[in-house]
Amino acid sequence: MLWTQKHSPKKSADLIHSSISQVVDFLDKFKSQKKNALLLYGPSGCGKTSSVHAIAKEKGLELIEVNASDFRNADMINEKVGNAIKQMSLFAKSKVILVDEVDGLAGREDRGGIAALVALIKKSSFPVICTANNPWDSKFSSLRSVCNLIMWKSPNYLSINKLLNNILKEEKISADETVVKSIARRAGGDVRAAITDLQLLIISNQLNKDGVDSISDRAKIETMFNALVKILKSSDPSVALSALENVEEDISASMLWIEENLPLEYEGQELADAFDKLSRADVFIGRIRRWQHWRYLSYAHNLITAGIAVSKQSKKPGFTRYQPPKRILKYWRAKKNKELRRGVAQKLASKIHCSERKANEMLCHIKLWANNDYDLASLDLTAEEVDWLKAK
């Protein structure tokens, strides 16, 4: 039996995460919550799913688990998740629905999957918990609006080391503490991977330094939040330089994240110096786009990492809640508005037999009609297009 299953947490006291209390509070006060769902997000293997299992078991809740990557379009979401939400518990007790790995909802073949999930969450009479690695993708904007977001941080190596030692104690196996600590360090915050490595080394009789050295350090995908901590909290340029090595965002998106959160950490002259580094990096990015001189990329990278880190005069104490860039949200809203305008113009043009350009010029009159409750049914507009027309 895999140790990840055998030694999975059985109760909340076995968990090593600081966000447990938020999940417990949500379930305890579900009837008074404004939103019917939680969205737990964090890197793979950090314990999101196992934590939900442990909490549900401890509180005596029936857990209905569905994996979003196994059924991805609207019809399948409605069938699987919809049935779980509508049916009463088989054991006459309350239940919680876990929709795991919503990152799997992507691509054209999944059209309508997220919208269907959002609609089900809105009318659910049971608490819904979703898990994701990266909830800030634009495709999840509607899902974020109906969920309370909880960041699930990767546990540090000391917590993982304690967990591995507890497993060894239960299995009645002795091991060199240095070796166990090395396994915990190399896991990169991935609890599942650390337990798997420990079991593998024991089975192969290689629980020693040579065996641990054979396990390569994982190239762990980091969230932008962790990268921002390294850049904006650290004053060590070597730490800041490595911040963006394992993030999935390109350098342009990373610059937007940094631009959004700089004022939360820096002020006065240090803020001016940091924005100066950011603007110089933007100049290099512009030269890359114009002349394809990719050697400038290293200069831009150094400026937005080490350059910004050394701009601070002193570290701001305490926790800072970073946020995704609002500029991307503005771009998305502008694009959505343009698409709606074009859609209405095309339908109007087909009805009155004119060009789309001419119909576009007439939209101001159509907006007046819409706000004066004129019947626009003949245009076959969608509800979203009607709302756009009626918007001030």
N, C-alpha and C positions, 0 to 999 in steps of 0.2 A: 504493500500500500504506500502511495506517495505520502511523504511526511507533510507536504503542504495541506493535504486533506486530514491526515491523522492528527496533526497538531494545530489545526485551525482554531482560532479563538472561540471559546464556548460562551463567554460572558463579557460584558463591557470592561470588567476589571482586567481581562487578559489583553486588552487592546493597548497599543502604544501611540495613540494619536490624541492630540489636544482638541480636536473638533468633535469628539464623540458627544459631548454635552449638548451641542447644537442639534444633532440628529435626535437625541433622546427628547429634548425639549420640543422639537417639532412634532414628534409622534404623540407626546403627552398632551399637547395643546392643539392638536390637529383641528378640532371643531371650531376653534377661534382664529385659526390662521387665515390670512387673506389669500394665500396661494396654496394650491393643493399638492404641490410637488417640491422636492429638493433636487438640485443638480450638484452632485459631488464631483469635483474635478481635480485631477492630479496625475502624475506620471504613472505608467503601467507598473503594477507590482507593489504599489504603496499601501494597499490594504483597504481600498474603498468597498469592494464587494464583500470581503470576509467580515468587515466591520458591520455591515448591514445585517448579514446572517446572524452574527453574535448578538446584536441588539434585539433583533426580532425574536430570537430564541429566548433570551432573558426576559423579555416582556410578554411572552406567551402569545405572540402574534403569528398568524399563519402567513408564511412568506411565499408569494407567487413570483417566481423569477423567470423573466424572458430575456433573451439576448437579441438586441436590435439588429445585429449583423446577420442573424439567421433568417429574418423575414423583414424585408426592407421597403416594400412599396405600401401604398395606402391601404389596399385591400387586405394584405397580410397583417398589417399593423392593427387594423380594425378587428380582424378575426381573432388574433392572439391576445393583444392587449385589451381590446374591447371586451372580450369574453371574461377576462380576468377581473376587469373593473365592474362589470354588470352583475356577475354571479355572487351570491352570498357565500360565505365561508362554509366549507364542508364540515367543519368542526364546531360550528355555532359560536365562533369567536371572531374578533376583529382581525383584519389582515392588512398587509402592506404589499404593494406591487413594486418589484424591482425591475427596472428596464436597464439592463447592463449594456455597456459599450455602444452608446448612441452615436459614437464617431463612425460606426459602420453605415450610418444613413448618409450615403453620398453617391453622386453620379446620376446620370439620366435615368437609369433603370429604377432609381428609388424615388422618382418624382411623386410628390405628394405625401411621402412617408412622414416627414417632420410635421407637416400641417395636420395630418391625421392624428399624430401623437399629441400635438398641442390641443386639438379639439377634444380628445378623450380626457386629457388632464383637467381641462376646464370644468367638465361635468362629472368628474370622479367623486364618489362619496367615500373613497378610501385613500389614504396617503400613498403617493407615488414617489419613488426615489429613482432618479436616473444617474448613471455614471458616465463620465467622459474624460478623455485625456486633455483635450483642448476645446473648451467651450466657446472660445472667442472667434471661431470661424463665422463668417457672415451668414452661413446657412443656418446657424443656430440662434439667430436673433429673436425669432418668434418663440423658440423654446425657452430662452433666457427670460423672456418677459412673463412667463407663467410659472417660473421656478424661483425659489430662494437658492442662491448660489453659495456653496461652501467649499473653500479651497482645502484640499487634502494634501498636506505636505508630506514629502518623503521623510521617514524617520531617520535620525542620525545614526551613525555606525555604532555608537554606544548602546542605543536602544536595541539595535539588531543583534549586537554581541550578547546582550543580556538574554534575549529571546533564544538564541542558538545554545547558550549554556543551559537554559531551562529544558530545551529539547534533549540535549545530551544527558541531563540528569534523569529525565523520564525514561530514556532509552538505556540508562545505566551504562553509559559509555564514557570513558575518561579521554581527555584530549589536552594537548598543550594550549594554554590560554593564548599564547602569541599566535598560534595557527588559527584559532577560532576568531580572534580579533582581525586577522588578515582577511579572512573570508568575509567578515562583516564590512570591512573597508572597501573591498573590491566589488561588492554588490552594487555600489553606487546608489544606495537608498531603496533598492528593489528587494523587499522582504522575501517574496516568492523565490527569486533567484538565489538568495543567500541560503534558504532552507534546502533548495534543490541541490546546490553545490555541496553543502554539508553532507547530504545523504549520498550523493554520487561519490564523493571522496571516501566515505566510510565503506560503501559497497565495493569499491575498487581497491580498498586497503591502502589508500594514499593520503590519509589524514596527517600530513606532515608538510614541512616547508616546501619540498620539491613538488608535492601534489598541488599545493596552493599556487605556486608559481606557474603551474601549467594552465591555471584559469586566468585568462586575459581580463584586464580591466574592461568593463563594459562602456561602450561609447553611449552614455546615457543621454537620451533626448531631454533637454531641460526646457522648462517653461520660460517665457519672457519675464515672468515675475522673479524667478531665481536669478536670471541674468541681470535684471535691474538692480537687485540687491548687491551683486558683485561690483557693478559699475558705480552706483550712486551711494552705497554705504561704505565701500572699501576705499582706502587711500593708497593702497599698494598697487602700483601700475601692472605688476606681473599677474595679480589676481584679476584685475579688470580686463587685461588683454585676452584672457581665456573665457570671458563671460559669454561670448556669442558663438563659441566653437560648436556647441551641441544644440543650438536652437534651430527650429525649422523655418523661422522667418528670414527673408533675405535682408540685405543691409538697408534697403530703402524703408521697409516696414519697421526694422529695428530702430531706425532714426526717428520715425514717427512716435514709437513707444517712448523713446528717451525724451523727445521734445515735449510730450504730454506730461511726463512725470518729473522733469527737472525742477519746476517751481515748487514741488512738494518737498524737495530735499535741500535745495540751494536757495540763497537769498543774497541780495546786495551785489558786491563786486564779484563774488564767486559764481553767482548766477550769470552775470554778464560774461565772465571768462568762459564758462561752460558753453553758453550759447555761441560764443565766438568760435570755439572748437567745432561745434555742430555745424555752423555756417561754412567753415573752411572745408569740412568733410563733404558738405553738399556741393561745393565748387568742384571738388575732385570727381564726385559722382556725375556731375554735369559734363565734365571733360570725357569721362568714360562713355557716356551716351553719345556724345557728339563725335568723338574721334576713335572710339573703341580702344583707348589706351588703358588696358586692364591692369597695368602695373600700378596705376593710381589707387586701385582698390585697397591695397595694404595701407596706404597713407590714410584713406578715409576710415578704415577699420581702427587704426591706432588712435586717430583723433577722437572717435566717438566712444572709445573704451578707456584707454590709459589717459588720454588727453582730458577727458571729462573728470575722471577720478582724481587727478592731481590738481584740478581747478578748485577743489574744496579746501577751505582753510581749517575747518574742523568738522567732525562727523556729527550729524544731527542725531541725538539720542532717541531711543524708543522705536516703536513699530510705525511704519508708514504704509498706508493702504494704497498700493499702486492701482492704476486703472488703464484700460485699453485706450488707444488714441481716438479722440472724438472726430478727428478730421476724416478718418476712414468712414465713420458713421455718416458724416455730412456728405461724403462722396456717394455713399450708397443711397441716401435719401434723395439726392439730386438726380441720380441715375433712375431711381424708381419713379420720381415725379416726371422725368422726361419720357419714360416708357408709357406711363399712363396718359400723358398728353398726346403722344403719338398714336396710341391705341384708339382714343376717342376721335382724333382727327381722321384716322383711316375709316372708321365706321361712319362718321358724318359724310366724308367724301363719297363713299359708296352709295349712300342714301340720296344725296342731292346731286350726284353725278358731276362732281368737280374735282380738281386736283387736291392732293393732300395739303399742299402749301396754302391754297385758298381756304380750305376747311380749317386749317390751323389759325388763320387770321380771324375766323368767325367764332372761335371758341369763347371769346369774351362775352358774346351775346348768348351762347349756349349756357354759360355759367349763370347769367342773369335769369334765364328761363328755369334752370335747375333750382335756384334759390327762391323762385316765386312759385314753386310747386307745379310747374308745367309738366305734363305727361311726356316723359322721354322714352317710353317703352319701345317705340318704333326704332330706336337706335340700337337696341339689343345690348345695352351696356351692362357690364358686370357690376356687382355691388361696390367693388373697390373703385371702379371708374366713376360711379355716381357720387361716392363720398369725395372723390377728388374734385369733381365739378362743384359740389356744394361747399367745399372748403373756401374760407375767406382768403 
